[in-house]
Amino acid sequence: MSAARYHAARFARQRQLSRADREDLAQDTLLAILEASSRFDAARGSWTTFVAVLARRAIIDRARLPAPPEYLSLDGKATADILSCLVVLQADPDIALAFGRIDEDLPPAPRALLRRITTHLDVMAARDAGTASPATFYRELHDLRCWLRALGVRPVATASTRNAARMPSEQ
């Protein structure tokens, strides 16, 4: 236990891990030692060397894991700025007309998905209401978007997106 704590504490200091992460790492190290204890051979080396090697391997395995994502509070200013860019302040009045016109032009599967989305008024709610897996749902959603683009249904471009889309020679 002392070897596991020692190696976990050393790695935690280097990576500036929290106390909880350090304790998790020590437990992972102890678990690795327990699982490999049946392979210990006194003729090949001492128990302390065996434990040290296992502890280092557990630390290396943890170091190779990607860093967890940084979480932001939904109440913070940075998040409010992001949400203000994502939220549509006013619905596009022409979108219902466009969807109504293309309904008969869509194949059955994209048409059913479009109807499910318009029924639930939210893509996430439509996903949860369906029986398909999330991966299948998002493949179907991608196909629907392709069909909508092919049929000419696109979001209305704002002045800022039109200016950004222009070539520098046009400005």
N, C-alpha and C positions, 0 to 999 in steps of 0.2 A: 504493500500500500504506500509505503514511503517513497519508493521509486516512481510509482505512478504519480503521486502528488508532486514530487520534485520535478519530473519532466513536464508535467502539465503547467506547473507554476512558471517554469523557465520559458516555455513557449508562450504562455499568457502574457508575461512581461514583454516579450519581444513584439507580440502582436497587439498589445494593449487590449486584451480581452477582459470582459466583465468577470466578476466572481462566479456567476452562474455558468458562464461558458467554460471557465477554468475547471469547475467541478464536473461538468459534463465530460470534458476531455479526460479528467482523471478517471471517471467511471468507464469511459470507452477504453482507456488503457488497461484498467483492471479486467474488463471483459475480454480483451485480447489476450491477456496473460492467462486468464482462466481457460479460455478456449484452447490455447496452445500448450498448456501445462502437461498434457499427456505426451507431448513430443519431446519433453526434456530428457536429455541423455547426459548423465553425470560424467561419462567417459569423455565427452566432447568439450565440456566446460562447466563452469560453476553456475549455480542457480542465479546469483546476482548478475552475472554477465548475460545470461539468457533473458532475464527480466529486463535488463537495460536495453538489449537489442529489440525486444518486443515493444517496449515503451517508445523507443525512438521510431519504430515503424508505425505505431499508432499515431504519433505526432506528425510524421511525414504524410500519412494518409489524410489527416485533418488539414495540413497545410496545403495539400493539393486541391482541396475542395474550393470551389469559387466562393468569393465573399458573398454573404447574404445581401440582398438589396437594402438600400437605405429607405426607411419608411418616413413619410411626411405626415404631419397632422393635417386632417381635413379642415381644421379651424384656422390654420396659419395664413399669412398674407400671400406667400408664394402659391399655395394651393388655390386661394381665392382668385388670384390672377390667372391661373391656368383654367379654372372652371369658368371664368368670365369669357375666356376665348372659346371654350367648347360649347357653351350653352347657346342655343338658338333663341334669340330674344323674341322673334315673331315667326310664326309658321309661314311657309311659302304658300300663298293661296293657289298657285297654279299646279302644285304637286298633286293634289287630288284629281284634278282634271287629266293630268298626264298619266297617272296610274290607271285611271278609268279607261282611257283610250287604248293603252297598250295591253290591257288584260287579255283581250282575245288574240293578241299576237304572240303571247308567251307560250312556251311548251307547258305541259301539265305540272311538272315538278316545280319549276320556278313560279308558276302562277299560284300553286297551293301555298308555297312559302310566302309569297307577297301577300296573299289574303290572310295568312296567319299573323304576319307582322302588322298589317293594318287593323286586324281585329283586336290584337293585344296592345296596339299603339306603342310598342317598345320591342326592340330586337331581343333584349335579354329575356323578357317575359315570353316572347314567342319561342325562344330556344328552350326555356324551362317547360313550356306547355307541350312541346313535341316529344315524340318517343325516340328519336334518333340520338345517337351519341353527340357530344359537343363537337367532336372532330367532323362528323358527317354534317352536322348543322352548318358549321362554318364553311365547309366545301360547297354546300348548297347555296349558302349566302353569297359566296364568291361567284358562283355561276349566275345567280340572280343579278348581281351587280353587273356582270359582263353583258347579260341580256338587256338590262336597262340602258347601259351605255350604247349598245348596238342599236337599240330602238330610239335613241336620241333623248332619253330622260337623263338630264344632268342637273346638278345643283346650280342655282343662279349664281354667277360670279359677282363678287363684290368689287368695288373700285380698287381696293388694295390688291386683290388677287389678279385682277386684269393688269394692273401696273406691274406687278411682279412677274407676270407671264410674258410681258413684252420683251422683245429683244433689245439690247442696249442701243442698237443702231436705229430703232424705231422711236426712241425717246428724244 
